[in-house]
């Protein structure tokens, strides 16, 4: 009896673990996933951005995956079709941090958006900041 009871407990625990592993954190209400490209000094950095807008405030996450991993919790504002983001980032492999600012012109209807980017940190200060372009394209579901 003890073996049967223990086997049942283990099977239930295994099933719960499998279901938990499959469950993903749902995106915030009104969140949109974008394919992200940041181009600076002739190099394209690509990944995803999840952005949610509520009462003019923007929150979300940035995940650059190529050519190196860069993460950040997006924050900023949107007003009159202009999204201004300014948030800290982490270059994972180099283990260094910095600040990224984006000024993005958002289209009236859902579609591609583009703008400028300014980056400091990881060896760069305001005197030699990295500048370039940012493009957001709604990700295909």
VMD Tcl script that draws the C-alpha trace (Angstrom):
set ca {
  {0.00 0.00 0.00}
  {2.79 2.40 0.91}
  {4.54 1.81 -2.45}
  {1.30 2.37 -4.37}
  {0.59 5.63 -2.49}
  {4.14 6.91 -3.05}
  {3.96 6.04 -6.76}
  {0.72 8.00 -7.08}
  {2.24 11.03 -5.33}
  {5.28 10.91 -7.64}
  {3.09 10.61 -10.75}
  {0.94 13.57 -9.68}
  {4.06 15.63 -8.90}
  {5.59 14.74 -12.27}
  {2.38 15.68 -14.09}
  {2.18 18.99 -12.21}
  {5.81 19.76 -13.06}
  {5.21 19.04 -16.75}
  {2.14 21.30 -16.84}
  {4.00 24.06 -14.97}
  {6.93 23.85 -17.38}
  {4.57 24.28 -20.34}
  {2.77 27.26 -18.86}
  {4.30 30.54 -20.00}
  {3.84 33.88 -18.33}
  {1.05 35.60 -20.26}
  {1.87 38.89 -21.95}
  {0.52 41.98 -20.25}
  {-2.92 43.07 -21.40}
  {-2.54 45.18 -24.52}
  {1.07 44.07 -24.99}
  {2.49 43.76 -28.46}
  {5.52 41.75 -29.53}
  {7.86 43.33 -32.06}
  {10.83 42.07 -34.03}
  {13.60 44.49 -33.09}
  {16.60 45.67 -35.11}
  {19.08 48.19 -33.73}
  {21.76 49.25 -36.22}
  {24.88 51.04 -34.93}
  {28.34 51.37 -36.47}
  {27.28 49.11 -39.37}
  {26.22 46.24 -37.08}
  {22.62 45.02 -36.80}
  {21.51 43.75 -33.38}
  {18.30 41.72 -33.62}
  {15.79 40.32 -31.17}
  {12.33 41.00 -29.76}
  {10.57 43.66 -27.73}
  {7.33 43.18 -25.82}
  {5.70 46.55 -25.21}
  {2.51 47.50 -23.41}
  {1.01 50.98 -23.28}
  {-1.34 52.10 -20.54}
  {-2.34 55.72 -19.99}
  {0.63 56.94 -22.03}
  {3.18 54.88 -20.06}
  {5.18 52.18 -21.84}
  {6.51 49.07 -20.11}
  {7.96 45.86 -21.43}
  {11.05 43.84 -22.15}
  {13.87 43.92 -24.69}
  {15.75 40.75 -25.66}
  {18.50 41.13 -28.25}
  {19.83 37.72 -29.31}
  {22.22 38.41 -32.23}
  {25.15 39.02 -32.45}
  {25.23 39.05 -28.63}
  {22.63 38.81 -25.87}
  {21.39 42.12 -24.45}
  {18.42 42.40 -22.10}
  {16.47 45.27 -20.59}
  {13.15 46.24 -19.04}
  {11.70 48.80 -21.42}
  {10.18 51.93 -19.93}
  {9.02 55.23 -21.31}
  {6.11 57.22 -22.67}
  {4.08 57.55 -25.84}
  {2.32 60.72 -26.94}
  {1.18 61.98 -30.31}
  {2.61 59.00 -32.19}
  {6.06 59.35 -30.65}
  {7.40 56.69 -28.30}
  {10.27 57.74 -26.05}
  {11.99 54.86 -24.28}
  {14.88 55.26 -21.83}
  {15.95 52.27 -19.74}
  {18.96 50.31 -18.45}
  {20.32 47.31 -20.33}
  {22.65 44.39 -19.60}
  {25.14 42.92 -22.08}
  {24.96 39.37 -20.75}
  {28.26 37.88 -21.98}
  {30.32 40.99 -21.15}
  {28.51 41.42 -17.82}
  {28.30 45.17 -18.26}
  {25.41 47.60 -17.96}
  {24.38 50.80 -19.63}
  {21.48 52.99 -20.65}
  {19.61 52.94 -23.97}
  {17.31 55.69 -25.25}
  {15.00 55.29 -28.25}
  {12.88 57.88 -30.04}
  {10.45 55.96 -32.25}
  {7.80 57.37 -34.61}
  {4.80 55.05 -34.25}
  {2.41 54.62 -37.20}
  {-1.29 55.48 -36.89}
  {-2.16 51.84 -37.64}
  {-0.31 48.75 -36.46}
  {2.77 48.35 -38.62}
  {6.51 48.93 -38.78}
  {7.98 51.81 -36.81}
  {11.43 53.36 -36.83}
  {13.50 55.93 -35.07}
  {16.82 56.73 -33.46}
  {18.77 55.13 -30.66}
  {21.45 56.45 -28.30}
  {23.49 54.12 -26.07}
  {25.94 54.70 -23.21}
  {27.62 52.27 -20.83}
  {29.85 49.24 -21.34}
  {32.83 51.54 -21.95}
  {30.94 54.45 -23.48}
  {29.94 57.69 -21.77}
  {27.93 60.69 -22.95}
  {31.02 62.00 -24.78}
  {31.30 58.93 -27.04}
  {27.79 57.50 -27.00}
  {26.80 55.01 -29.66}
  {24.04 56.24 -31.97}
  {22.05 54.58 -34.72}
  {18.64 53.46 -35.93}
  {15.95 51.32 -34.34}
  {13.21 49.43 -36.20}
  {10.18 47.68 -34.74}
  {8.08 45.34 -36.86}
  {5.01 43.60 -35.40}
  {6.01 39.97 -34.85}
  {4.05 37.30 -36.68}
  {2.00 35.12 -34.38}
}
mol new
graphics top color blue
foreach p $ca { graphics top sphere $p radius 0.5 }
foreach p [lrange $ca 0 end-1] q [lrange $ca 1 end] { graphics top cylinder $p $q radius 0.2 }
display resetview
